[in-house]
Amino acid sequence: MGAPDYPTDRRTPESGLMSETMKIPVHATFLEAREEFEKRYIALQLRRFGGNVTHTANFIRLERCAFQRKLRRLGIEREAT
């Protein structure tokens, strides 16, 4: 079986479907890439929810205390609203 017949724009990040902020350097190790993705994704979602940790944690489906630990580990500070 071949690749599914998805529209061409669904196959490439250049299509504009992927946010510019979500691109990861190709030279990164898996762990570095995952950490960079988590930082950018969490920062993006925190901005989306106005810095509200509880709403952001609920949206990304993490317990609030686990989310707060992740924020500390990744060095992310929530923005004042």
N, C-alpha and C positions, 0 to 999 in steps of 0.2 A: 504494500500500500504506500502511496506517495503522501506528500504533505497535504493537509486539508486545503481546500480552495478558499482561503481567506482573502478578502480584498487586499491588494498590495499594501495599502497604507496601514494595515494592521500588523504587518511583518517588520517594519523598520521604525526605529526611534526617530529617524529624520522626518517622519510623516507629520510630526506636530502633536501626536496623541500623547507623547511622553513630555511632561513638564521639563523645561530646561534645567530646573533646579534638581531634577532627579537623576541626571546623567552621572555615571560613576566612572572614574578613570580606569582605563583598560589595564594599566600596569599594577593595579592594586591586587593584593592577595584576597582570597575569599573573605577572610575575617575583616580585613580593612574595608573591603567593599560593603560588607554587611553593616559594619559600624557607621560608615559614611551614609549609607542609605537610611539607617535608623535615625541618625541625627537630622538629616534633611526632612525625612518624612514626619518625624515628631514635631520639628520646628514648624513645618507647614501646617500640620493639624492644630497645633497650639495657636497659631495665628488665626486659623479658621474659626476657632472657638473662643477668640478674644482672650487667650491666656488662661482659660478656665480648665484647670487640671482634671476635675471630676468629669466634665463633659467630654474632654479629649480622651481620657482613659476609657470611658464608656464606649465612645465611638470606635476606638482601636481594639476594644475588647481585652483590656488589661485591668486587673484590680488596681484601684487607685494607689495603694501603697507600693505595689510592684512597679507601677508607672513612675512614681516619685523616685524610687531607687534607680530606675533606668535613667531618669533625668539627671540625677546626681552622677551616675557612672559615666554618662556621655558628656557631662559638663554643660548641660543645657539649662539656661535660666529662663523662666517664663517671663514674658513681657508684661509690664504693668499696663493695665487698661484704663 
